[in-house]
Amino acid sequence: MSNSTTSTIKLRYFRENSQEIIDAVKKGKNFLVFKRSEPVLKISAPDIDEWGEEIGPNDVSIDFRKDDITVEEFMDALRKSLDTKKKHER
C-alpha cells in the first residue's frame, strides 16, 4: 500500500484499543507498537503474494533489512513459508 500511513503507539494502547486498531488497519493504516521505548510489533494489512492470493496472519515473513539475520533465522522462515504454501495447495 503506497498511500498508507504509520502511527506509533504504546503496547498498552494496543491492548486497550485492539478493535479500533484493527479497523484502522483495514483502512490502510500501519502501526509501530512500542514497549518501554523499543519497537516490538509492526501491524499492517496482509499483502498479496505473487500468485494473487492474500497473505494471511499465519504466513511467515522475515525482515531482511536487519543486518544481524542469521542463517538459522532465514532457514526457519523459509521452512515455515514452504509449509504454509503446501497447506494452501491442499
C-alpha positions, -999 to +999 in steps of 0.1 A: +000+000+000+018+030-012-005+056+004-007+041+039+004+059+070+023+046+100+015+056+135+035+048+167+015+036+197+023+021+230+016-016+237-008-007+264-028+014+240-029-015+215-042-039+242-069-015+253-080-005+218-074-035+196-107-033+177-100+003+168-065-006+156-079-035+135-105-012+119-078+014+111-055-013+096-084-024+073-085+011+060-048+010+052-031+024+083+000+008+098+011+008+134+045+005+150+040-007+186+065+003+213+071-013+247+095+005+270+106+028+242+116+000+219+096-012+188+082-047+193+055-050+167+046-037+133+009-041+124-003-038+088-028-053+065-018-086+047-001-083+014-009-101-018+016-129-028+030-134-063+000-157-072-025-130-064-035-147-031-038-128+001-011-135+026-028-141+059-017-137+095-003-172+098+020-167+068+056-162+076+078-132+067+112-121+077+128-087+075+160-089+055+167-052+062+182-060+096+219-066+095+221-094+120+199-120+105+213-155+110+213-184+086+191-203+111+165-175+111+165-175+074+161-212+071+134-214+097+114-187+079+119-205+046+107-238+060+076-222+076+068-204+043+070-236+023+049-255+049+023-227+046+022-229+008+018-267+009-012-263+032-028-238+007-023-262-021-043-290-005 
